[in-house]
Amino acid sequence: MTDGAAEPKKRFLVLHDYGMGGVWWWVHATTAREVLETFAEVEVIDSPQAVDQAQGWNLAEADIDSHAMPGGLDDLRAKRDAQRALPGFGAFADRPVLYLRRRWDGDDGVDPATYLMEIGSDGRRLRQVEQADDGTAIKSDPDPAFRVIRDLWSDGMPAGLWLHLLGGHRPFL
């Protein structure tokens, strides 16, 4: 927009999926990206069917610029604020696809292998190849319910591609 006019805010359906369920809110912000930059471990749901269904859920609403947030959303904002200060924050945010290599040493009785994963911009696995040490490889079909990015870290690392650390997971290609 021109003349310094602020872009109008829109209402976004936001989900914090904690594995066995989730917490939903309506967040008023200028863009979906603004929501993802402001709150850790959330996704903006843009499926018209899901948005229509959520209309009747009586969800808490929050303005992204407000200091007071509904329960849970305030903690996710604090997490994102802390993450923002870490080196490399958001380094992968604009990539439509992220490729990761993960080595599994077999500590838990599972045979050692290297996993090559293709992760979509929403943090969901698109493809995976397991390369065993004997040279065999197994391709896994995508599971749309499996959020890889959240599952790679057990200590509350950011979901989606707002990564700042990869730990033992190395990007490739």
DRENNU-307334 format. One record per residue (C-alpha): residue number from 1; residue in three letters; x, y, z. Coordinates in Angstrom, 2 decimals. Each point is the difference from the previous one (the first is absolute). Layout:
! residues N
PT   seq   type      east     north        up
PT   NUM    ala         X         Y         Z
...
! end
This chain:
! residues 173
PT   seq   type      east     north        up
PT     1    met      0.00      0.00      0.00
PT     2    thr      1.09      3.58     -0.43
PT     3    asp      0.01      3.14      2.10
PT     4    gly      0.96     -1.95      3.12
PT     5    ala     -3.45     -1.58      0.27
PT     6    ala      0.12     -3.19      2.02
PT     7    glu     -1.09     -3.21     -1.66
PT     8    pro     -3.33     -1.10      1.47
PT     9    lys      0.00     -2.95      2.35
PT    10    lys     -1.67     -3.26     -0.90
PT    11    arg     -1.30     -2.80      2.18
PT    12    phe      2.17     -3.15     -0.11
PT    13    leu     -0.82     -3.43      1.39
PT    14    val      3.04     -1.06      2.04
PT    15    leu      0.78     -3.46      1.38
PT    16    his      2.51     -1.14      2.59
PT    17    asp      0.11     -3.77     -0.55
PT    18    tyr      1.61     -1.67      2.99
PT    19    gly     -0.19     -3.55     -1.33
PT    20    met     -3.00     -1.45      1.80
PT    21    gly     -2.23      2.96     -0.76
PT    22    gly      0.21      3.68     -0.61
PT    23    val     -0.99      3.48      1.09
PT    24    trp     -1.67      2.36     -2.47
PT    25    trp     -0.35      3.79     -0.12
PT    26    trp     -1.06      2.74     -2.36
PT    27    val      2.90      2.43     -0.37
PT    28    his     -0.40      3.41     -1.64
PT    29    ala      3.18      0.87     -1.94
PT    30    thr      1.00      1.50     -3.33
PT    31    thr      1.44     -3.23     -1.42
PT    32    ala      0.34     -3.69      0.81
PT    33    arg      3.76      0.49      0.06
PT    34    glu     -0.40      2.60      2.75
PT    35    val     -1.81     -2.62      2.08
PT    36    leu      2.81     -2.53     -0.55
PT    37    glu      2.66      2.58      0.84
PT    38    thr     -1.80      0.95      3.21
PT    39    phe     -1.00     -3.38      1.49
PT    40    ala      2.10     -3.17      0.28
PT    41    glu     -1.36     -3.45     -0.79
PT    42    val     -3.13      1.12     -1.85
PT    43    glu     -1.34     -0.35     -3.50
PT    44    val     -2.46      2.17     -1.83
PT    45    ile     -2.85     -2.13     -1.33
PT    46    asp     -1.20      1.26     -3.36
PT    47    ser     -2.17     -2.88     -1.17
PT    48    pro     -3.41      1.52     -0.77
PT    49    gln     -1.74     -3.06      1.45
PT    50    ala      1.92      0.23      3.29
PT    51    val     -0.57      3.76      0.25
PT    52    asp     -3.74     -0.43     -0.64
PT    53    gln     -0.22     -2.76      2.59
PT    54    ala      1.87      2.07      2.59
PT    55    gln     -2.50      2.87     -0.33
PT    56    gly     -2.29     -1.80      2.46
PT    57    trp      2.64     -0.99      2.56
PT    58    asn     -0.16      3.15      2.16
PT    59    leu      3.80      0.38     -0.08
PT    60    ala      1.91      2.66      1.91
PT    61    glu      1.03      2.96     -2.16
PT    62    ala      3.19      2.00      0.26
PT    63    asp      1.46      3.04     -1.71
PT    64    ile      3.64     -0.63     -0.81
PT    65    asp      0.97      3.46      1.30
PT    66    ser     -1.71     -0.44      3.36
PT    67    his      2.09     -0.59      3.11
PT    68    ala     -2.72     -2.21      1.51
PT    69    met     -0.35     -3.40     -1.69
PT    70    pro     -2.32     -2.92      0.66
PT    71    gly      1.42     -2.83      2.09
PT    72    gly      2.66     -1.98     -1.82
PT    73    leu      0.53      2.55     -2.73
PT    74    asp      1.93      2.24      2.39
PT    75    asp      2.46     -2.82      0.72
PT    76    leu      0.48     -0.65     -3.72
PT    77    arg      0.76      3.69     -0.54
PT    78    ala      2.59     -0.10      2.81
PT    79    lys      1.60     -3.09     -1.58
PT    80    arg      0.22      1.72     -3.38
PT    81    asp      1.47      3.14      1.59
PT    82    ala      2.74     -2.14      1.58
PT    83    gln      0.64     -1.87     -3.25
PT    84    arg      0.24      3.21     -2.00
PT    85    ala      3.18      0.93      1.89
PT    86    leu      1.79     -3.23     -0.97
PT    87    pro      2.43     -0.12     -2.94
PT    88    gly     -1.54     -1.06     -3.28
PT    89    phe     -3.59      0.57      1.05
PT    90    gly     -2.29     -0.28     -3.03
PT    91    ala      2.79     -1.14     -2.30
PT    92    phe     -2.25     -2.51     -1.76
PT    93    ala     -3.29      1.91      0.23
PT    94    asp     -0.29      0.92     -3.67
PT    95    arg      0.93     -3.37     -1.42
PT    96    pro     -2.88     -1.86     -1.61
PT    97    val      1.84     -3.28      0.64
PT    98    leu      2.73     -0.96      2.45
PT    99    tyr      2.16     -3.09     -0.39
PT   100    leu      1.41     -1.56      3.16
PT   101    arg      2.43     -2.84      0.64
PT   102    arg     -0.33     -1.72      3.36
PT   103    arg      2.30     -2.76      1.25
PT   104    trp     -1.52     -2.61      2.32
PT   105    asp      2.64     -1.97      1.91
PT   106    gly     -2.26     -2.84      1.10
PT   107    asp      0.23      0.73      3.72
PT   108    asp     -3.56     -1.21      0.61
PT   109    gly      0.26     -3.37     -1.74
PT   110    val     -0.97      1.39     -3.41
PT   111    asp      2.61     -0.71     -2.65
PT   112    pro      2.31      2.94     -0.77
PT   113    ala     -1.01      1.97     -3.09
PT   114    thr      0.11      3.39     -1.64
PT   115    tyr     -3.32      1.72     -0.66
PT   116    leu     -0.40      2.44     -2.88
PT   117    met     -3.12      2.11      0.46
PT   118    glu     -1.78      2.52     -2.17
PT   119    ile     -1.99      2.41      2.19
PT   120    gly     -2.67      2.36     -1.33
PT   121    ser     -0.37      3.63      1.06
PT   122    asp     -2.62     -1.03      2.57
PT   123    gly      2.42     -2.39      1.74
PT   124    arg     -1.61     -3.17     -1.34
PT   125    arg      2.05     -2.80     -1.52
PT   126    leu     -0.43     -0.25     -3.77
PT   127    arg      2.37     -2.93     -0.55
PT   128    gln      2.49     -2.05      1.96
PT   129    val      2.65     -2.51     -1.00
PT   130    glu      1.62     -2.25      2.61
PT   131    gln      3.49     -1.09     -1.06
PT   132    ala      1.21     -3.02      1.98
PT   133    asp      3.70     -0.57      0.57
PT   134    asp     -0.15     -3.11     -2.24
PT   135    gly     -0.93      2.22     -2.97
PT   136    thr     -3.71     -0.75     -0.16
PT   137    ala     -2.47      2.87     -0.12
PT   138    ile     -3.68      0.29      0.87
PT   139    lys     -2.20      2.86     -1.20
PT   140    ser     -2.86      1.06      2.27
PT   141    asp     -3.17      1.53     -1.32
PT   142    pro     -1.02      3.31      1.53
PT   143    asp     -2.31      0.01      2.98
PT   144    pro     -1.80      3.35      0.01
PT   145    ala     -0.64     -0.23      3.73
PT   146    phe      3.69     -0.39      0.86
PT   147    arg      1.65      3.29      0.87
PT   148    val      3.69     -0.64     -0.34
PT   149    ile      1.39      3.29      1.21
PT   150    arg     -1.69     -0.17      3.37
PT   151    asp      0.94     -3.66      0.44
PT   152    leu      3.69      0.54     -0.78
PT   153    trp      0.52      1.84      3.26
PT   154    ser     -1.40     -1.04      3.35
PT   155    asp      0.90      3.25      1.72
PT   156    gly     -2.58      2.29     -1.57
PT   157    met      1.88      1.20     -3.05
PT   158    pro     -2.04      2.09     -2.42
PT   159    ala     -2.34     -1.73     -2.37
PT   160    gly     -0.03      0.69     -3.69
PT   161    leu      3.08      1.40     -1.66
PT   162    trp      0.67      2.66      2.64
PT   163    leu      2.98     -2.06      1.09
PT   164    his      3.03      1.45      1.63
PT   165    leu      1.80     -3.23      0.89
PT   166    leu      0.17     -3.32     -1.79
PT   167    gly      1.85     -2.06      2.60
PT   168    gly      1.02     -3.28     -1.63
PT   169    his     -2.19      0.68     -3.03
PT   170    arg      1.86      1.38     -2.97
PT   171    pro     -1.54      1.75     -2.97
PT   172    phe      1.12     -1.27     -3.37
PT   173    leu     -0.42      0.91     -3.69
! end
